[in-house]
Amino acid sequence: MSSSAGSTVFVLLALLTISLLVLVLLRHFLPLRSTPAYILVPIFLALVLPVSIVLLVPIDLASSLRAEDEATRGIWLPQTAILVAWRISYWLTFALTWFILPLLGEYIDSGYRTPRDRIIYSLRSNARYQLIVLVCGIAGLVYIFIQNGFQKTSVKALVMALAYFWGLIFAIYLMGHGLVAIPRQLFRDANISHRLRRIQSQAPRVNERLMNSIASLEELESLVTQLRQRKNGISRDHQEWVEEISDGSTNQDIRLTGSIISTSNAIAPAVITDRYLAELSRKLNRARHRRLRFIDTWDRLVQDAVDTQAILDASSSKRLDFGKSSPHDSPFSFLKLMTPYSRYVVYYHVAPALQITLGSICSLASACIVWSEVVKHVAPKLSIIRFTVVTHYGVEDGKVHFAGQLVASLWIMYMCTAALASFKDIKVWGNRALVYRNTYGESATWYSGQIAKLTVPLAYNFITFLPPAVHRETTFYGFLGILINITPLGKGFDYFFPIFILAPVCALLFNLYGRVQSVFRFDIVEDDEEQNSSALGTGGWREGKALIDREIHGSSRLGLTTQSNGRSSPLPSGYQSPVVDNPPHGISTASRAGPRRESSFGQRQAQRLAEATRAAEEEDESFFQGFAHRVRNTFDTMDRPDWMNELGRRPKWMGGVGGNNEGSGRADAGRGIGRWFGGRPADGRLRL
């Protein structure tokens, strides 16, 4: 009998590698030194356990072989070890998903000072959610008792089945969306000019959100300033609390100086309570991280625009140089050690070709997953995934060997990646986002909880692609699958629901989201597709181009041209990266901000629209726009006969005045046929 020592060593090394990669990921999004251990440890486990499941499923498939087939197994472990691994992974993931991480997220976001008050707030905030879960659990338990009678495993089956079905609903929808979004994004990025146009079309929306986040933060900080200056109506403990809140507001970015005018009329209440200060502290924390989020997004967007423009400009000189290094460099920043010509070849020719190739492979993989979901119960022999995982060596039902394990891991990784990639597009997650080195603790716990929640349903959904003789022999099926199929309702749900993956796939393929948004005026999906590209003041690419150009040349309203610490700029022409260094404590926001501009928000909007309009006039117009302008000029300059002029003159009893020449000469900008083609300025200029 062969030993599993080699497989055990491989599994231990794989777990160590996974742990190191998760630490690197946490370091990318969280400051490890300043983040408390009670936040890092649950998030670390919520990421390591789901990733280990991607490794555990293929091992479970190979470990289910009969004893006489041990010589042909790949990576395998004894059945007892597999069962223990499933119990640890599943129940830890379950506890993190449904109890620990939700309570921890509300604890971080509570805004209270003492741990006791934070725990009470967290319990109250989760009480409604847990009450809904409890009611659903009681209803499900009654159904199981009626269907199967009272058994020892009834409660366990109910808990595991409800958690699986709830996770499967989100997993199928998110995975269906991601299966289309991933290859489409690769194909879009392969076209460099279109990529630049999409970046420019995103700029007005991102810039507007950044301005709003700064304005919201300054409004809240003005309340803190009022509370600090108050001498009456506030206790000593509350004064200390306000000072703590004010100390946290000193972490500001000098680039925001003079960018926003404080027009807040908010007044602090006469009586200050713990609840009010906690709410104020909570809003301040969210506003600060929201500002950091959009500063990071805006800086990355400008960096991408600069790099993409440099790639396009290199087509004539065949030499590509990105200039100074940036803290937002991609993992391929080592390519900057290459010569300018070789860098041009890589970015202008090789990278687009690789993106098209990878997009084609992802499209084929997505089609295989969707097809297998549809036919796995109707016509299981037509499933494509089963033929790539199960090998047939004269055995009737086939078995899974090392090559099948490797392919199975790739399938599960792609399915999980497709589901997680949808978090970026679907806008139902509130103000949560992942920010480089500045992710809010509540957002980090929420994202890690979603990863843990989606992995188990996707993993079990994958093994149902395989023949029943294979997946029913696995320990995973004996641990979870039997309890899911314990009732006809659970078996039917697991049988029919994965077919609904066609809904998000078709919605994204045929742009049903765009039609819903146009009807209900509600943004469901963050689409990068170019919209209203020629419209001004509506977030078109022309306005975005003007904003990016003004930012690069150091004339932005945000003043993103200087830094407090004097570090060198990663971008040309005065562009700077975000600053997160803390200035000395005790300096108020008002003293750092300096004099404010006297223009209002509406005036800034009008100025931005005027600048975008001037930038748009410099661009070449399309064929249809040019045709409309020429037709309009033809009617505007046409000489009319006298009888036609009389038709446009109003009589005196309708308010007309002698000599009224509304209808004489040529059509005005907003009247007659001329208005069909956009009107014309009153000074009589022609658009040639």
Buried (B, 14 or more C-beta within 10 A) or exposed (E): EEEBEEBBEBBEEBBEEBBEEBBEBBEEBBEEEEBEEEBBEBBBBBBBBBBBBBBBBBBBBBBBBEEEBBEEBBBBBEEEBBBEBBEEBBEBBBBBBBEBBBBBBBBBBBBBBEEEBBBBBBEEBBEEEBEEBEEEBEEBBEBBEEEEEEEEEBEEBBBBBBBBBBBBBBBBBBBBBBBBBBBBBBBBBBBBEBBBBBBBBBBBBBBBBBBBBBBBBBBBBBBBBBBBEBEEEBEEEBBEBBEEBBEBBBBBBBBBBBBBBBEBEEEBEEEBEBEBBBBBBBBBBBBBBBBBBBBBBBBBBBBBBBBBBBBBEBEEEEEBEBBEEBEBBEEEEEBBEBEBEBBBBBBBEEBBEEBBEBBEEBBEBBBBBBBBBBBBBEEBEEBBBBBBBBBEEEEEEBBBBBEBBBBBBBBBEBBBBBBBBBBBBBEEEEEBBBBBBBBBBBBBBBBBBBBBBBBBBBBBBBBBBBBEEBBBBBBBBBBBBEBBBBBEBBEEBBBEBBBBBBBBBEBBEEEBBBEBBEEEEEEBBEBBEBBBBBBBBEBBBBBBBBBBBBBBEBEBBBBBBBBBEEEEBBBEBBBBBBBBEEBEEEEBBEEBBEEBEEEEEEEBEEEBBEBBBEBBEEEEBEEEBEEBBEBBBEBBEEEBEEEEBEEBBEEEEEEEEEEBEBBBBBBBBEEBEBBEBEBBEEEEEEBE
